[in-house]
Every structure is written in C-alpha cells, then in structure tokens.
C-alpha cells in the first residue's frame, strides 16, 4: 500500500540535528507497523526541498505502533492524527531541534487546526504550510515570531488579522486563498517594514486600505485582489517605489485612479497595475498612458469614456449605497518626498 505523507518534523525521530527538515515524498508501507520514507536533510544554508531522484534520498523506517507514535495507517492518505502525534513528539524533543530553522509542511492533505507546537520552535525563520486543509485561527504569536518567510496560502484559515502585528523581519507573507476577513491593519508597515512580497488575494478582507500600506518601502509584489476592500486608493501608494506588481482587482474600490500611482509605472519599476473589476470613475492622463502601454488594466469599472466598462445600471446601484472610509483626510497624504513631484509634497501625518 502506498500512502502519502510529507512532514518534516518526522526526522526528529531519528535524533538528527538538521538545520532544515523537509520530507516530501511517497511513503511506502513496508509492514504492519512501519513506513519507509524517502527524506531530505538540509545542511548549512537554504532550502533542500529537492533531493533529486527520490531513489537517491536516504530512507528512514518510522515505527507507527511503537512507544513513540501510536497511530496506524489511516487509509490511502496519512491523516491528521498521525500528524498530531508527530508534532507532540517534536514538542517533547525540542532540545534536539535547537538548530532547526526551516519547517516545510506544504503540498499535502494535512488538516485540523494550526499546529501550536510550531510556536515552540524559537529559532524558526522559514515556515511553509501551503496547499493543505488547515483551518480555524492562526495564533497571533506567529506574526511576531522572527520569520523571514511565512507561507500560509491555500488552506482554510478563517479569522481577522490582529490589530497589532508585532515587529518582525519577515520578507515574504503569503495568506492567499484562505478565508481571512476584516480590514488590513494599519500596523502592517510598522510591524513588517521589510516585506518584499505580500499576497493577500482571494480572501474576504474588507474595509478600506490604510494609508500606512504606502510605507512598505521594500515591497516588490503587493496583491490584494479578489477581496471585499473598498474606498478610494490612498495617494501613499506613490511611496511604493520598488513595487513591480500591484494587483487590487476584484474589489469594491471607487473614485479616481490616482495619478501618482500611475506615475510609478512611467518613472519607476511598476510593470503591472491591475485595477479591473472595481468601480473607479475617472482616469487621468498618466493613467491613460499606462493603459496604452498595457501596464494598467481598468476593465469592468465605471469610467464612462473607456471601453469594456460595467453597465451604467450596475454602477448606479453600487453608488446608491454610501461606502465612507475612516480618516478620509489620510487618502490625500503622501508620506514620502519626490523631487520631481512638487505638487505632491508631503504634508503632516494624519492623526488617528
């Protein structure tokens, strides 16, 4: 019988002290009580997700019915009970994992709540739980752990983000394709100032974009498409000078497409600005230049003199319901200096 399992902490059963624990292979049942697992052991730096031909990977016979793991095989896929047993064992043997800095649980069929034992791995800097079926809440402590990569996308997490995201050095934050709700907290820039990739797409985020989103000075990719965000776009987005991909399509944004944001596509690094499937009503000359260049997509909005827009009745129905944002004055605030844009000189930071 062939069973699928991909769980890096299983290596702790071997009393190994690796820096990177990654198991991503087919597990073959070799008898009533063991799994034979091809495993990949990381060394001094970087991920070792790929160990080449699986026939070349080292083997480990993992007892399932012995004193350590009291869990039989549960059909064609190893299910959550064995995962929890492994996590419990790891929690009891954390002293053996003092050098562990990468934990990769991705691309499996793992389910259940967030494994709280991960919070005890204090040296962890890379956590990948993508493409599973974890559900419920993510503990707020994980956002304060000193990670450089946090991949939680393509699960079933269902919660709001904490108001205070702490203060970490995370570079990659991927929450896409879950069921996160509520607003994007204004603390995101203060808490995560080193973010280079922010993937929030395909969730249920709502409310208005805080002007603080423009303070993510290191961000190259910002994707919050296909949510329920609304309001005008803050002019602070002009401060994302390193951004190359900015996707806000499939939301409820309205008003004028900000000319300063389009300026990034003319004079900075922005190569893709997707604002389709919103309710914008106007685009100025810089933005129209980006449309001509194929950088800006504003299809299916409410801009009267552009092609491929929403039916008038759809726009009228949308604007019949007021959608005000808090701190409306903050949407004209530009918290950075641009020598070539004197008309957009920074003002006084808006108060709470």
C-alpha positions in Angstrom: 0.0 0.0 0.0 1.3 3.5 -0.9 0.5 6.3 1.5 1.3 10.0 1.0 3.0 11.9 3.8 5.1 15.0 3.7 6.1 16.1 7.2 9.5 17.5 8.1 9.4 17.1 11.8 9.4 13.3 11.4 13.2 13.5 11.2 13.3 14.2 14.9 12.5 10.5 15.4 16.0 9.8 14.0 17.6 12.1 16.7 19.2 14.1 13.8 20.1 17.8 14.3 19.5 19.3 10.9 19.1 22.9 10.1 16.4 22.2 7.5 13.8 19.4 7.8 11.9 18.7 4.7 10.0 15.5 3.8 8.1 15.5 0.5 7.8 12.0 -1.0 5.8 8.9 -1.2 5.8 6.8 1.9 5.6 3.0 1.3 4.2 0.7 3.9 6.8 -2.0 4.5 4.9 -3.9 7.1 2.2 -3.7 9.6 3.9 -1.1 11.7 6.4 1.0 9.7 6.6 3.5 6.9 9.6 3.7 4.7 10.1 7.4 3.9 12.5 9.0 1.4 13.6 12.1 3.3 15.7 15.2 2.5 18.0 16.6 5.1 19.1 20.2 4.8 22.5 21.4 5.7 24.1 24.7 6.4 22.1 27.1 4.3 19.0 27.4 2.1 16.2 25.0 1.5 16.8 21.5 0.4 13.3 20.8 -0.7 14.6 18.9 -3.8 16.8 15.9 -3.2 16.9 14.8 -6.8 15.6 11.4 -7.8 13.7 10.0 -4.8 15.6 6.8 -5.2 18.7 8.7 -4.1 17.1 10.1 -0.9 18.1 8.4 2.4 15.5 6.1 3.9 14.0 6.1 7.3 11.9 3.3 8.8 9.4 5.1 11.1 7.6 2.9 13.7 3.9 3.7 13.8 2.9 1.2 16.5 5.8 1.5 18.9 6.2 3.6 22.0 6.7 6.8 20.1 3.9 7.0 17.5 0.7 5.3 18.5 -1.1 5.8 15.2 -1.8 3.2 12.5 -2.0 4.0 8.8 -5.4 5.6 8.1 -6.3 4.6 4.5 -4.6 5.9 1.3 -3.5 9.2 3.0 -1.9 9.6 6.4 -4.5 11.8 8.2 -4.3 14.4 10.9 -4.0 12.0 13.9 -0.5 10.8 13.0 0.5 14.4 12.2 -0.5 15.5 15.7 1.3 12.6 17.2 4.5 13.6 15.4 4.0 17.2 16.5 3.6 16.1 20.0 6.8 14.1 19.8 8.6 17.1 18.4 7.3 19.2 21.2 8.8 16.8 23.7 12.1 16.7 21.9 12.6 20.4 21.1 16.1 20.3 22.6 17.0 18.0 19.7 15.9 20.7 17.3 17.8 23.7 18.5 19.3 24.2 15.1 16.0 23.9 13.2 15.3 26.9 11.1 13.1 25.6 8.2 9.8 23.8 8.6 8.0 22.8 5.3 4.6 21.1 5.6 3.5 22.2 2.1 1.6 20.3 -0.6 -0.1 17.7 1.4 -3.5 16.8 2.7 -2.9 17.8 6.3 -6.0 19.1 8.1 -7.1 20.3 11.5 -6.1 23.5 13.5 -2.8 25.3 13.3 -0.1 23.1 15.0 0.7 25.1 18.1 3.9 23.2 18.6 5.4 25.3 15.9 5.4 28.3 18.3 7.9 26.4 20.5 10.5 26.4 17.6 12.0 29.7 18.6 14.8 29.6 16.0 12.5 29.0 13.1 12.9 31.5 10.3 11.0 29.7 7.4 7.5 28.2 7.8 5.7 26.8 4.8 2.2 25.3 5.3 0.9 25.9 1.8 -1.6 23.7 0.0 -3.1 21.8 2.9 -6.5 21.9 4.6 -5.6 23.6 7.9 -8.5 25.6 9.3 -9.5 27.8 12.2 -7.4 30.6 13.5 -3.7 31.3 13.1 -2.2 32.2 16.5 -1.3 35.9 16.7 2.2 34.9 18.1 3.2 33.5 14.7 3.1 37.1 13.3 5.5 38.2 16.0 7.9 35.3 15.5 11.2 36.4 13.8 10.5 34.7 10.5 11.7 35.8 7.1 9.1 33.7 5.2 5.6 32.8 6.3 3.6 30.8 3.7 0.0 30.0 4.8 -1.7 30.2 1.5 -4.2 27.7 0.1 -5.7 26.5 3.4 -9.0 27.2 5.1 -7.9 29.7 7.8 -10.8 31.8 8.9 -10.1 34.9 11.1 -9.2 38.6 11.1 -5.6 39.7 11.3 -4.6 41.0 14.7 -4.6 44.8 15.1 -1.0 44.7 16.3 1.1 42.5 14.0 4.1 42.9 16.3 7.5 43.7 14.8 9.3 41.1 12.7 11.7 41.0 9.7 9.5 38.9 7.5 10.2 39.3 3.8 7.5 37.0 2.3 4.0 37.0 3.7 1.5 34.8 1.8 -2.0 34.5 3.1 -3.7 34.0 -0.3 -6.6 31.6 -0.9 -7.9 31.3 2.6 -10.9 32.9 4.4 -9.3 35.8 6.2 -11.8 38.5 7.0 -11.8 42.1 8.3 -9.6 45.0 7.5 -5.9 45.1 6.7 -4.5 46.6 9.9 -2.7 49.9 9.7 0.1 48.4 11.8 1.3 46.3 8.8 4.0 48.7 7.8 5.4 49.3 11.3 5.3 45.6 12.1 6.5 44.3 8.8 8.8 47.0 7.3 11.0 44.6 5.4 8.1 42.9 3.4 9.1 42.3 -0.2 6.1 40.2 -1.2 2.6 40.5 0.3 0.0 38.1 -1.1 -3.5 38.6 0.3 -5.5 37.7 -2.7 -8.7 35.5 -2.8 -9.7 36.1 0.8 -12.6 38.0 2.4 -10.7 41.1 3.6 -13.0 44.1 3.8 -12.9 47.8 4.8 -10.6 50.5 3.4 -6.9 50.4 2.6 -5.0 52.2 5.4 -2.6 54.9 4.2 0.2 53.0 6.1 0.2 50.5 3.2 2.3 53.0 1.4 5.1 52.7 4.0 6.0 49.2 2.8 9.1 50.7 1.1 10.7 47.4 0.3 7.7 45.8 -1.3 8.1 44.4 -4.8 4.8 42.5 -5.1 1.6 43.6 -3.4 -1.5 41.5 -4.3 -4.8 42.0 -2.5 -7.0 41.1 -5.5 -10.4 39.4 -5.2 -11.4 40.6 -1.7 -14.1 43.0 -0.5 -11.9 46.0 0.0 -13.4 49.4 -0.7 -12.9 53.2 -0.7 -10.5 55.3 -2.7 -6.9 54.4 -3.2 -4.6 56.3 -0.8 -2.0 58.5 -2.5 0.5 57.0 -0.2 0.8 54.1 -2.7 3.1 56.5 -4.5 5.8 55.7 -1.9 6.0 52.1 -3.1 8.9 52.9 -5.3 10.2 49.4 -5.6 6.8 47.8 -6.4 6.7 45.9 -9.7 3.4 44.1 -9.4 0.3 45.8 -7.8 -2.9 43.9 -8.0 -6.1 45.3 -6.4 -8.5 43.9 -9.0 -11.8 42.3 -8.0 -12.6 44.6 -5.1 -15.0 47.5 -4.4 -12.7 50.4 -4.9 -14.1 53.6 -6.3 -13.2 57.2 -7.1 -10.3 58.4 -9.3 -7.4 56.1 -10.2 -4.6 58.1 -8.5 -2.3 59.8 -11.0 0.7 59.4 -8.5 0.2 55.7 -8.5 0.3 55.6 -12.3 3.5 57.8 -12.1 5.2 54.7 -10.7 4.5 52.9 -14.0 6.0 55.7 -16.0 9.1 56.6 -14.0 9.7 53.7 -11.5 9.5 49.9 -11.5 5.8 49.2 -11.8 5.1 46.9 -14.7 1.7 45.6 -13.8 -1.1 47.6 -12.2 -4.4 45.7 -12.2 -7.5 47.6 -11.1 -10.1 45.7 -13.1 -13.5 44.7 -11.7 -13.8 47.7 -9.3 -15.9 50.9 -9.5 -13.4 53.6 -10.5 -15.0 56.6 -12.2 -12.1 58.5 -13.7 -8.5 58.0 -15.0 -6.2 60.9 -15.7 -3.5 61.3 -18.5 -0.7 59.4 -16.7 -3.0 56.5 -16.1 -4.3 56.6 -19.7 -0.7 56.4 -20.8 -0.3 53.3 -18.8 -3.4 51.8 -20.3 -1.9 52.4 -23.7 1.3 50.7 -22.6 -0.6 47.7 -21.3 0.6 48.3 -17.8 -2.7 49.4 -16.3 -5.9 47.3 -16.6 -9.1 49.1 -15.7 -11.6 46.9 -17.5 -15.0 46.5 -15.9 -15.1 49.7 -13.9 -17.3 52.8 -14.2 -15.1 55.1 -16.4 -17.6 56.5 -18.9 -15.3 57.1 -21.9 -13.2 53.9 -21.8 -14.2 50.6 -23.4 -15.1 47.4 -21.6 -16.7 49.0 -18.6 -19.6 48.0 -16.3 -23.2 48.6 -17.4 -24.5 52.0 -16.2 -27.1 50.4 -14.1 -24.5 48.3 -12.2 -22.6 51.5 -11.4 -25.7 53.3 -10.3 -26.7 50.5 -8.0 -23.2 50.5 -6.4 -23.1 54.2 -5.8 -26.6 54.3 -4.3 -25.1 52.8 -1.1 -22.6 55.1 0.6 -19.2 53.5 1.5 -17.3 56.0 3.6 -13.8 55.3 5.0 -12.5 56.3 8.3 -9.8 59.1 8.3 -10.8 60.2 4.8 -8.2 63.0 5.0 -5.4 60.4 5.1 -6.1 59.4 1.5 -4.5 62.5 0.2 -1.4 62.2 2.4 1.9 61.4 0.8 4.4 60.3 3.5 7.4 60.4 1.2 9.3 63.1 -0.8 9.6 63.1 -4.6 11.8 65.8 -6.1 10.0 65.6 -9.5 6.5 65.9 -8.0 6.5 69.2 -6.2 2.7 69.3 -6.3 2.6 66.2 -4.1 5.0 67.5 -1.3 4.4 65.5 1.9 2.2 67.0 4.5 1.6 66.4 8.1 0.8 62.8 9.0 -2.8 62.3 9.7 -3.7 61.6 13.3 -5.7 58.6 14.4 
